[in-house]
């Protein structure tokens, strides 16, 4: 069993100098330092967390406050640590004032299991945690002494460097770095150069409120439906406002994933909700935009273009998800970039990024919602009918070409494996 031991102070682990003055209740990207340490350990495989507090009352307070988490949490005092350990436990030891990426803790666990020996990574500032060690080591010499006897090891480059949060300035710096890293492997070009700036600004301002990723999804979904309604009205300024709201909806579509990754609030339901609402908005906007063709060219042509747009989107969805399922059967247990959403954790995204091929990158660009800028441009010029024609033809070209390429690649893989 992997058991996380989280101290609410880094005082026992400082080799030299003073202990951190940062309060363990201080927030880092929406979570208290203690809660972030517990959830990070959970993502690294811990099944239970023990929060070590200075006295009995503080331990009880932590036990009460850290509830509703996907991992069992109990507050204890330092002298009670030994009694709570199992004989075969692997201990993941942290201090709330030392921030370590999930990948860093995973590497600690992996090395401790492979070598059978404890291991600790050097931090950007001076501290002896995070570390992973075995219960037997603790029983022989005590937890703190066992940690200090471990030689410091530089973490692998891909694991990230743990940082000690010794001052309020350091805490702010780490907070800023976390927001800079909020990207998704499914981001398109417009996401990278524009939408992420909007979503990042929005996420920073809501992250400390009790707002869930699903609530953010419902919000940008509502904006998208209002945009479609404005397009349907057809007046120039209503279409321009609709285009602005649609672009804002697409930008905030990045925010639900950012909140999920920062607060460790991942769920399959959230991922599917994100995908379904995105496609409903796209269909609603396409149907509303098709009305501009009807206004300019008549009912028959308007219905034809509208039907082509809707069937094109539905075929794209069907082909992408069918091929994703086929790829999943070929590679069970391996996620496909065909099926990613912004709800993947940064750790999951990192693993997928290493597997991503040139074809995957093309797919991500083509299946992104970068077309929103074309909607804005056509609305400003008063020619939404141009976008309708582009979408009616382009969506069908995409699913046919994409489907043929991916199907041929799957056949080649089947031939090689048989």
Secondary structure, 3 states (H helix, E strand, C coil): CEEEEEECCCHHHCCCCCCCCCCCCCEECCEEHHHHHHHHHHHCCCCEEEEEECCHHHHHHHHHHCCCCCCEEEEEEHHHCHHHCCCCCEEEEEECCEECCHHHHHHHHHHHHHHCCCEEECCCCCCCCCEEEEHHHHHHHCHHHHHHCCCEECCCHHHCCCEECCCHHHHHHHHHHHHHCCCCCCCCHHHHHHHHHHHHHHHHHHCCCCCCHHHHHHHHHHHHHHHHHHHHHCCHHHHHHHHHHHHHHHHHHHHHHHHHHHHCCCCHHHHHHHHHHHHHHHHHHHHHHHHHHHHHHCHHHHHHHHHHHHHHHHHHHHHHHHHHHHHHHHCCCCCCHHHCCCCCCHHHHHHHHHHCCHHHHHHHHHHCCCCHHHHHHHHHCCCHHHHHHHHHHHHHHHHHHHHHHHHHHHHHHHHHHC
